[in-house]
């Protein structure tokens, strides 16, 4: 009986705090995209993808510019999904971001979390894209479920982060010789070289114009208020 109640509570949380918000964010955010806009996205975000697909379903004609980076190349997945949805898409790597962002009208980013001070933690490289967009006066929106809001503060990407497999930083199969394995390449690395594959970075709140969540379009600095409201709601299940 206890197991059944726990599973029901998990299903309820998943439905109300994770699945339904994605649909609500898509409905809210899709109305912020106008005809002829050029939208920049970075890497892959399910929330951002659903938002863009909803905007396309509304009949809005726009271009999405996908910026990607090594070693995960998540933007390839995003570009493929956008193409399958019939959305005009450009694709480029982060080393050409200044050129790709130059003609953009809006940047829409996903998030791993929005912190108490309004800063945004997301896939590493997001802060670089946001910095460039801010310098070019291109508005930045972050699409994020309220379940990802946090009461913590993170000032940088070094004190607290996640590290990926350092072997991912080595050349991909298409970039190395056919007879060279990752382990062989690792063994040839200098002994005083340490590979650091950081997964997330922090974008300051000052760079982000607004966050799109299931509550509506809010300043990222209001995330803490929503966090406490949602926490009270969760404990009342």
Buried (B, 14 or more C-beta within 10 A) or exposed (E): EEEEEEEEEEEEEEEBBEEEBBEBBBBBBBBBBEEEBBBBBBBBBEBBBBBBBBBBEEEBEBBBBBBBBBBBBBBBBBBBBBBEBEBEBBBBBBEEBEEBBEEBBBBBBBBBBBBBBBBBBBBBBBBBBBBBBBEEEBBBBBBBBBBBBBEEEBEEBEEEBEEBEBEEEBEEEEEBEEEEEBEEBEEEEEEEEEBEBEBBBBBBBEBBBBBBBBBEBBEBBBBBBBBEEBEEEBEEE
